[in-house]
Amino acid sequence: MGHGTGGEAMIVTVVAVPDGDTARISVAEARHRLATDPFLLLGVELPEEEGPAVDPVVRRLGLDDTDLEWFGRQDASPRAEFLGDTAGFVVPVVHEGGVAYVHALASDRYLLIVHWGRRAGLERAVTAQVRRERPHDPVATLFLLLQEALTTFRRAAVDALLQVEELEDDMFEARRPEQIYRLSQLRRRSAVLHHALLPYLQGIDEVITRRMMSRDFPADRQRLAQEFQRAGRLVLADIESLQDATRRAFASYGSLVAGEQNGVINRLAIVSVIFLPLSFLTGFFGMNFEFLTNRLETRDEFWLLAVGLQLVAVLGSLFLLHRSRIWRRLRDDD
């Protein structure tokens, strides 16, 4: 563990290329090896909270920091910059459901990776890629890092997409209020992924396109850049598919709610059809017409007109409903 001039601790890890073996070194040794080694991969772990008085990472490591004031700052936005012989990146990474940022600085001799704490580090994944791919220079190792960052977005998008599909299947079996809350969370997650990745890919595309137009841009690096651009478009398409799936699931939930409301309305219509004639007869026989008050004097007349007409009305209503499409539709829904 080494200490910067500001008194804040930072951990520097060196990765042997192409073996992938790692070892922790001091800041002084890292400064020396950055100045002498022909191929060096360094990982720097900074504290979660770093005070404003701490010197920048590039200055602590003895690098030129004239154009790299943003490098190693937690508030830096996603970016890609070519600064002569070096290239600097702020790379978004999905970790534990959130988006964190990793800083990378690459030249023809070294690749420097900076992150905060252990929650956003990619050294383990990059080290595994180094062992498998055995890159021939730091720039190739940089593209391994960029590809691994894209992989975290792809995994998050695919995992969320599968959850949306499972929720949609569950909704058709039994609709529950917590499903709409879970869908809202997944929709928010898709928006976070898209918001973090889109400006980053646009910035990298602009920079890479300008570099590939240069005649001195090596052919092998053009191939790496094109593969990264193609992978970035595929990951962005996965996230957009997730957004479409969440919208479709919300539409399906709304359709189920509308179907249930239609069923309730149909039942109310049936009740209304049954009781509307009864209400009419009750109101009619409740009026003080001369015929009703002077002629309906016996119990038989009362049962015949007051009760018999209501039974005929109810039976007639049920017969008409049974023959109608509303009844058949309600029966099919049940």
KEDRENDREN-729518 format. One record per residue (C-alpha): residue in one letter; z, y, x. Coordinates in steps of 0.05 Angstrom, whole numbers, plus 5000, padded with zeros to 4 digits. Example, Ala and Ser with C-alpha at 12.3 -4.5 7.8 and 13.67 -1.06 7.14 Angstrom:
# KEDRENDREN-729518
[loza A, [5156, 4910, 5246]]
[loza S, [5143, 4979, 5273]]
//
This chain:
# KEDRENDREN-729518
[loza M, [5000, 5000, 5000]]
[loza G, [4980, 5068, 5027]]
[loza H, [5004, 5137, 5009]]
[loza G, [4963, 5201, 5000]]
[loza T, [4982, 5269, 5025]]
[loza G, [5007, 5287, 4955]]
[loza G, [5060, 5233, 4957]]
[loza E, [5028, 5189, 4903]]
[loza A, [5016, 5116, 4920]]
[loza M, [4948, 5083, 4915]]
[loza I, [4930, 5011, 4930]]
[loza V, [4867, 4997, 4970]]
[loza T, [4835, 4927, 4968]]
[loza V, [4778, 4907, 5014]]
[loza V, [4729, 4852, 4992]]
[loza A, [4694, 4811, 5044]]
[loza V, [4620, 4806, 5029]]
[loza P, [4588, 4757, 5016]]
[loza D, [4650, 4710, 5017]]
[loza G, [4687, 4750, 4964]]
[loza D, [4755, 4743, 4997]]
[loza T, [4802, 4801, 4984]]
[loza A, [4857, 4833, 5025]]
[loza R, [4902, 4894, 5016]]
[loza I, [4896, 4947, 5070]]
[loza S, [4927, 5014, 5084]]
[loza V, [4893, 5081, 5070]]
[loza A, [4887, 5094, 5145]]
[loza E, [4851, 5028, 5156]]
[loza A, [4806, 5042, 5097]]
[loza R, [4787, 5109, 5127]]
[loza H, [4770, 5075, 5193]]
[loza R, [4729, 5020, 5162]]
[loza L, [4690, 5068, 5118]]
[loza A, [4669, 5104, 5182]]
[loza T, [4650, 5041, 5221]]
[loza D, [4633, 4980, 5177]]
[loza P, [4559, 4970, 5159]]
[loza F, [4576, 4938, 5091]]
[loza L, [4643, 4951, 5057]]
[loza L, [4668, 4940, 4986]]
[loza L, [4734, 4976, 4970]]
[loza G, [4775, 4975, 4907]]
[loza V, [4826, 5031, 4896]]
[loza E, [4881, 5025, 4845]]
[loza L, [4913, 5092, 4826]]
[loza P, [4978, 5102, 4788]]
[loza E, [4973, 5110, 4712]]
[loza E, [4998, 5181, 4716]]
[loza E, [4978, 5222, 4777]]
[loza G, [5004, 5292, 4788]]
[loza P, [4958, 5352, 4799]]
[loza A, [4983, 5363, 4870]]
[loza V, [4954, 5296, 4895]]
[loza D, [4893, 5302, 4940]]
[loza P, [4828, 5274, 4913]]
[loza V, [4812, 5202, 4929]]
[loza V, [4751, 5219, 4971]]
[loza R, [4792, 5267, 5014]]
[loza R, [4847, 5215, 5025]]
[loza L, [4794, 5165, 5047]]
[loza G, [4760, 5215, 5094]]
[loza L, [4696, 5224, 5054]]
[loza D, [4658, 5288, 5041]]
[loza D, [4684, 5315, 4974]]
[loza T, [4642, 5378, 4967]]
[loza D, [4602, 5352, 4908]]
[loza L, [4653, 5300, 4885]]
[loza E, [4708, 5341, 4854]]
[loza W, [4703, 5298, 4791]]
[loza F, [4710, 5232, 4828]]
[loza G, [4778, 5199, 4818]]
[loza R, [4799, 5246, 4761]]
[loza Q, [4821, 5214, 4697]]
[loza D, [4790, 5268, 4653]]
[loza A, [4720, 5258, 4682]]
[loza S, [4667, 5242, 4630]]
[loza P, [4615, 5186, 4637]]
[loza R, [4562, 5206, 4687]]
[loza A, [4512, 5184, 4739]]
[loza E, [4494, 5228, 4798]]
[loza F, [4453, 5219, 4861]]
[loza L, [4480, 5262, 4917]]
[loza G, [4433, 5253, 4975]]
[loza D, [4449, 5185, 5006]]
[loza T, [4505, 5170, 4957]]
[loza A, [4509, 5157, 4882]]
[loza G, [4569, 5169, 4839]]
[loza F, [4584, 5139, 4771]]
[loza V, [4637, 5143, 4717]]
[loza V, [4629, 5076, 4682]]
[loza P, [4659, 5061, 4613]]
[loza V, [4691, 4992, 4608]]
[loza V, [4719, 4956, 4547]]
[loza H, [4788, 4929, 4560]]
[loza E, [4840, 4903, 4510]]
[loza G, [4805, 4934, 4450]]
[loza G, [4798, 5004, 4481]]
[loza V, [4750, 5040, 4527]]
[loza A, [4773, 5057, 4597]]
[loza Y, [4734, 5087, 4655]]
[loza V, [4720, 5063, 4725]]
[loza H, [4693, 5108, 4780]]
[loza A, [4643, 5081, 4830]]
[loza L, [4614, 5114, 4893]]
[loza A, [4559, 5078, 4930]]
[loza S, [4519, 5090, 4993]]
[loza D, [4478, 5047, 5039]]
[loza R, [4542, 5025, 5076]]
[loza Y, [4598, 5021, 5025]]
[loza L, [4616, 5015, 4951]]
[loza L, [4681, 5048, 4929]]
[loza I, [4711, 5029, 4861]]
[loza V, [4769, 5069, 4832]]
[loza H, [4810, 5053, 4770]]
[loza W, [4880, 5067, 4743]]
[loza G, [4932, 5013, 4739]]
[loza R, [4911, 4941, 4727]]
[loza R, [4885, 4950, 4656]]
[loza A, [4815, 4972, 4674]]
[loza G, [4801, 4940, 4741]]
[loza L, [4737, 4902, 4752]]
[loza E, [4750, 4877, 4822]]
[loza R, [4762, 4806, 4799]]
[loza A, [4698, 4803, 4759]]
[loza V, [4658, 4838, 4813]]
[loza T, [4688, 4793, 4866]]
[loza A, [4667, 4731, 4827]]
[loza Q, [4597, 4760, 4820]]
[loza V, [4595, 4774, 4895]]
[loza R, [4612, 4702, 4910]]
[loza R, [4556, 4677, 4864]]
[loza E, [4502, 4729, 4876]]
[loza R, [4516, 4745, 4950]]
[loza P, [4485, 4816, 4948]]
[loza H, [4452, 4840, 5011]]
[loza D, [4476, 4913, 5008]]
[loza P, [4526, 4958, 4972]]
[loza V, [4473, 4983, 4923]]
[loza A, [4460, 4913, 4898]]
[loza T, [4536, 4905, 4891]]
[loza L, [4538, 4970, 4851]]
[loza F, [4488, 4942, 4801]]
[loza L, [4532, 4880, 4795]]
[loza L, [4589, 4927, 4776]]
[loza L, [4545, 4964, 4726]]
[loza Q, [4521, 4899, 4695]]
[loza E, [4593, 4873, 4690]]
[loza A, [4613, 4937, 4653]]
[loza L, [4556, 4926, 4604]]
[loza T, [4580, 4854, 4595]]
[loza T, [4647, 4879, 4570]]
[loza F, [4611, 4920, 4516]]
[loza R, [4568, 4860, 4497]]
[loza R, [4628, 4815, 4490]]
[loza A, [4665, 4866, 4448]]
[loza A, [4605, 4877, 4402]]
[loza V, [4592, 4803, 4392]]
[loza D, [4665, 4788, 4379]]
[loza A, [4669, 4844, 4327]]
[loza L, [4604, 4822, 4296]]
[loza L, [4631, 4751, 4286]]
[loza Q, [4694, 4780, 4254]]
[loza V, [4652, 4821, 4206]]
[loza E, [4612, 4760, 4185]]
[loza E, [4675, 4719, 4174]]
[loza L, [4705, 4775, 4132]]
[loza E, [4641, 4779, 4091]]
[loza D, [4644, 4704, 4078]]
[loza D, [4718, 4709, 4058]]
[loza M, [4703, 4766, 4010]]
[loza F, [4655, 4724, 3970]]
[loza E, [4708, 4669, 3965]]
[loza A, [4766, 4714, 3947]]
[loza R, [4766, 4790, 3951]]
[loza R, [4831, 4820, 3978]]
[loza P, [4851, 4893, 3992]]
[loza E, [4867, 4879, 4066]]
[loza Q, [4794, 4860, 4078]]
[loza I, [4770, 4931, 4067]]
[loza Y, [4823, 4956, 4116]]
[loza R, [4800, 4906, 4168]]
[loza L, [4728, 4926, 4157]]
[loza S, [4747, 4998, 4167]]
[loza Q, [4778, 4980, 4234]]
[loza L, [4716, 4942, 4256]]
[loza R, [4671, 4999, 4234]]
[loza R, [4714, 5047, 4275]]
[loza R, [4710, 5001, 4334]]
[loza S, [4634, 4999, 4330]]
[loza A, [4633, 5075, 4329]]
[loza V, [4678, 5079, 4391]]
[loza L, [4633, 5030, 4429]]
[loza H, [4571, 5068, 4410]]
[loza H, [4602, 5136, 4426]]
[loza A, [4624, 5112, 4495]]
[loza L, [4561, 5075, 4515]]
[loza L, [4504, 5118, 4489]]
[loza P, [4515, 5182, 4531]]
[loza Y, [4529, 5139, 4592]]
[loza L, [4463, 5100, 4585]]
[loza Q, [4424, 5164, 4571]]
[loza G, [4452, 5196, 4634]]
[loza I, [4436, 5135, 4677]]
[loza D, [4366, 5129, 4648]]
[loza E, [4350, 5201, 4666]]
[loza V, [4376, 5194, 4737]]
[loza I, [4343, 5126, 4749]]
[loza T, [4277, 5150, 4721]]
[loza R, [4276, 5209, 4768]]
[loza R, [4293, 5165, 4827]]
[loza M, [4240, 5113, 4811]]
[loza M, [4187, 5167, 4810]]
[loza S, [4202, 5180, 4883]]
[loza R, [4157, 5143, 4932]]
[loza D, [4214, 5127, 4980]]
[loza F, [4253, 5089, 4926]]
[loza P, [4254, 5016, 4950]]
[loza A, [4219, 4964, 4907]]
[loza D, [4280, 4918, 4904]]
[loza R, [4323, 4975, 4878]]
[loza Q, [4270, 4991, 4826]]
[loza R, [4275, 4920, 4802]]
[loza L, [4351, 4925, 4798]]
[loza A, [4347, 4991, 4761]]
[loza Q, [4296, 4964, 4711]]
[loza E, [4338, 4902, 4698]]
[loza F, [4399, 4946, 4685]]
[loza Q, [4360, 4992, 4638]]
[loza R, [4334, 4931, 4600]]
[loza A, [4405, 4902, 4595]]
[loza G, [4432, 4969, 4572]]
[loza R, [4382, 4973, 4515]]
[loza L, [4400, 4902, 4493]]
[loza V, [4474, 4918, 4493]]
[loza L, [4462, 4982, 4454]]
[loza A, [4421, 4941, 4404]]
[loza D, [4480, 4893, 4397]]
[loza I, [4526, 4951, 4381]]
[loza E, [4477, 4980, 4331]]
[loza S, [4472, 4911, 4299]]
[loza L, [4548, 4912, 4293]]
[loza Q, [4544, 4980, 4258]]
[loza D, [4491, 4953, 4210]]
[loza A, [4534, 4892, 4196]]
[loza T, [4595, 4934, 4179]]
[loza R, [4553, 4977, 4132]]
[loza R, [4526, 4915, 4099]]
[loza A, [4596, 4886, 4091]]
[loza F, [4620, 4951, 4059]]
[loza A, [4561, 4948, 4012]]
[loza S, [4577, 4875, 3995]]
[loza Y, [4650, 4894, 3981]]
[loza G, [4626, 4950, 3936]]
[loza S, [4580, 4903, 3899]]
[loza L, [4637, 4854, 3887]]
[loza V, [4680, 4910, 3860]]
[loza A, [4624, 4934, 3816]]
[loza G, [4613, 4863, 3790]]
[loza E, [4686, 4856, 3773]]
[loza Q, [4685, 4923, 3737]]
[loza N, [4624, 4901, 3698]]
[loza G, [4662, 4839, 3676]]
[loza V, [4720, 4882, 3652]]
[loza I, [4673, 4928, 3614]]
[loza N, [4639, 4868, 3581]]
[loza R, [4706, 4841, 3558]]
[loza L, [4725, 4909, 3530]]
[loza A, [4658, 4911, 3494]]
[loza I, [4673, 4843, 3462]]
[loza V, [4741, 4867, 3440]]
[loza S, [4711, 4930, 3412]]
[loza V, [4658, 4892, 3373]]
[loza I, [4711, 4848, 3342]]
[loza F, [4760, 4902, 3323]]
[loza L, [4711, 4956, 3302]]
[loza P, [4696, 4923, 3234]]
[loza L, [4770, 4910, 3225]]
[loza S, [4786, 4982, 3238]]
[loza F, [4733, 5004, 3188]]
[loza L, [4759, 4958, 3134]]
[loza T, [4831, 4978, 3147]]
[loza G, [4813, 5051, 3142]]
[loza F, [4770, 5041, 3080]]
[loza F, [4823, 5003, 3041]]
[loza G, [4875, 5053, 3062]]
[loza M, [4841, 5109, 3023]]
[loza N, [4866, 5128, 2953]]
[loza F, [4802, 5119, 2914]]
[loza E, [4808, 5108, 2839]]
[loza F, [4775, 5041, 2845]]
[loza L, [4825, 5017, 2897]]
[loza T, [4886, 5044, 2861]]
[loza N, [4868, 5026, 2788]]
[loza R, [4825, 4963, 2793]]
[loza L, [4855, 4922, 2850]]
[loza E, [4917, 4901, 2814]]
[loza T, [4922, 4826, 2826]]
[loza R, [4941, 4787, 2888]]
[loza D, [4876, 4747, 2886]]
[loza E, [4834, 4810, 2889]]
[loza F, [4875, 4835, 2948]]
[loza W, [4866, 4771, 2987]]
[loza L, [4792, 4768, 2970]]
[loza L, [4775, 4838, 2990]]
[loza A, [4827, 4860, 3040]]
[loza V, [4834, 4795, 3079]]
[loza G, [4770, 4758, 3063]]
[loza L, [4725, 4815, 3083]]
[loza Q, [4762, 4820, 3150]]
[loza L, [4754, 4746, 3163]]
[loza V, [4680, 4750, 3147]]
[loza A, [4674, 4811, 3194]]
[loza V, [4709, 4775, 3252]]
[loza L, [4669, 4711, 3243]]
[loza G, [4604, 4750, 3238]]
[loza S, [4621, 4790, 3301]]
[loza L, [4637, 4727, 3340]]
[loza F, [4572, 4695, 3317]]
[loza L, [4531, 4754, 3339]]
[loza L, [4567, 4757, 3406]]
[loza H, [4556, 4684, 3417]]
[loza R, [4481, 4694, 3406]]
[loza S, [4477, 4755, 3450]]
[loza R, [4464, 4761, 3525]]
[loza I, [4531, 4795, 3538]]
[loza W, [4569, 4732, 3519]]
[loza R, [4524, 4688, 3562]]
[loza R, [4530, 4735, 3621]]
[loza L, [4606, 4737, 3615]]
[loza R, [4608, 4661, 3611]]
[loza D, [4564, 4654, 3672]]
[loza D, [4608, 4703, 3712]]
[loza D, [4669, 4663, 3695]]
//
